[in-house]
Amino acid sequence: MGRLLVVKYTSVDKKTGRVTYRRRYPDDVRNITGWELKTALGLEGSPGLFARYEEVVGNFDLNVARARREAAGQYDKLDSPTIAYLAEKFRAEQLANDEAARWDPEERALYAQVADQVAAHGGVANGPWRDAPASRWSVKSRETLEGMLPLYRSLRATGDLDGIVKCWGEEADELLEAAELLVSPKSTEDFAALCRAINDAAISSGEDKLRRLDGEIVETPLEPPMLQERRVPQEVHGHVSLLATYDGYAKARQLSPGVRVEWRRYIQHLIDFLGNDDAARLTASKLREWRDHLLATPTRQGKARTITTVRDKYLTPLKATLRWAVEEELLADNVADQVVLKKEKKVKLRDPSFTDDEAKAILKATLEPSKRKMSAPYVRAIRWIPWLCAYTGARVNEFSQMRRGDLQFREGMWVVRITPEAGRVKTMEARTVPLHSHIIDQGFIEVVEALPDGPIFYDPSKTRKENEAGRHYKKVGEKVAAWVRDEVGITDPVLQPNHAWRHRFKTLSYIHDIEERMADVIQGHAPATTGRRYGGSPLPAMSAAIERLPRYDV
């Protein structure tokens, strides 16, 4: 396995044997992607290491390609047929997941585990929780549906479009990403229409789920056909060289030399497979044959290509090339848009939140000196951000962009203001979160107040370009994640070393009887009812909810 040392962009820690992929993004996209991609691949010699490597390489290329499309304004049109397709896809997936969970022992056992945790912490263990795991799943599913369906119906009944976007915005983003669609941020009306269609689909699928729980047979619909190219064909004359078209695209988009050479190799692979270099003769059928051939045949090294590799490394350059050719009126249609590969559904081997032992290991490690030499802001990030996330369930980058002035004393308590003024907030709304007394007792207030104005966890003087701060706080988040992987030793690939705190907070909020609407406010999730979008959240109530979380004994 020592061969991995010569694989590009990887290194092996001599002490721990952990393999890390680290690669800088090209200069022209760093304002969008951040400075670099750094990912822990696992232990040297562990199964699936090369597959993980290929997946990360594919993700890197996809990030670069999407960033260049975004920079060039190459957005997909979010029209009525596309919205209808995405909404029906959402509905089909909801019913398919519901049917799968109904017969999945692990899914039912999860509710039994939650019930046992509730009982262990003094919660109510009778009522619906006294039944068998299958019944617990059924009762919990019904409670969830009967709690959420009135909200969705209310949003539709009142025509509350803003509420619908807040409720379904994240889901819409995920659907667009899965369909490999890039929509302009200026397409607010079209995006709102998509959220509205998703809300209707959630009502429809929710009602069908309730019918299933009543014993009715409700068939799971097939996923809708893949999006078809709907552009009116134009007359195309003569031979159009695919390789020359790619070279024209690469020059026009100013691809970096490395990407240009790599992508050209994938285009040449297609030409060799087809036996001709005529882009005008390309068809979706032929491209599907190429796709299937790639999946069925191993590489020269004898390794199978993953779905992610074929989609991100082979199809992405082709789609980008043909899209440019259509814009330049060299071709009538981008037939590659009709060739779609779904994301691989990963086997769920565990819950995505940290266990008690994992959480304590991370928090304990924050109290110890790092093995690596780091700047003072990064040292502060390692020391405090895990604690802040553990007690609030906030996103890591919501804290990594924190400034000294965002720590405030209000209504007799210390709070942190999470605001888009400091950087990116996913909901684009500022919120104020009280600090848990355990963080205060550890001296966080004194540390922050001793600092000059400005960011706490990165050095703004390192900013070389205007509006470049985004890459700095993202880098902080990457540093924290790498530290969790490499130094604390939590390498389970199922876990997202930063996002797992959000999952854990949600679980703990249930165990310690924090009202769901209050947990959503603290974490920055969409409000659960229409009325909760009006007025502010009372800080004393939020503080009392956060204090319900027991202190971590490390």
ABEGO torsion letter per residue (X at the ends): XAAAAABBGBBBBAAAGBBBBBBBBBAAAAAAAEABBBBBAEBBGBBGAAAAAAAAAAAAAAAAAAAAAAAAGBBBBBBAAAAAAAAAAAAAAAAAAAAAAAABAAAAAAAAAAAAAAAAAGBBABEAAABBAAAAAAAAAAAAAAAAAAAAAAAAAAGBAAAAAAAAAAAAAAAAAAAGBBBBAABAAAAAAAAAAAAAAAAAAAAAAAAAAAGBBBBBBBBBBBBBBABBBBBBBEBBBAAAAAAAAAAAAGBBAAAAAAAAAAAAAAAAAAGBABAAABBAAAAAAAAAAAAABBBAAGBBBBAAAAAAAAAAAAAAAAAAAAAAGABABBAAAABBBBBBBBBBABBABBBAAAAAAAAAAAABBBABBBBAAAAAAAAAAAAAAAAAGBBAAAAAABBAAABBBBGGBBBBBBBAAAEBBAAGBBBBBBBBAAAAAAGAAAAAAABBBEBAABBAAABABBGAAAAAAAAAAAAAAAAAAAAAGBABAABBAAAAAAAAAAAAAAAAGBBAAAAAAAAGBBBABAAAABEBBBAAAAAAAAAABBBBBX
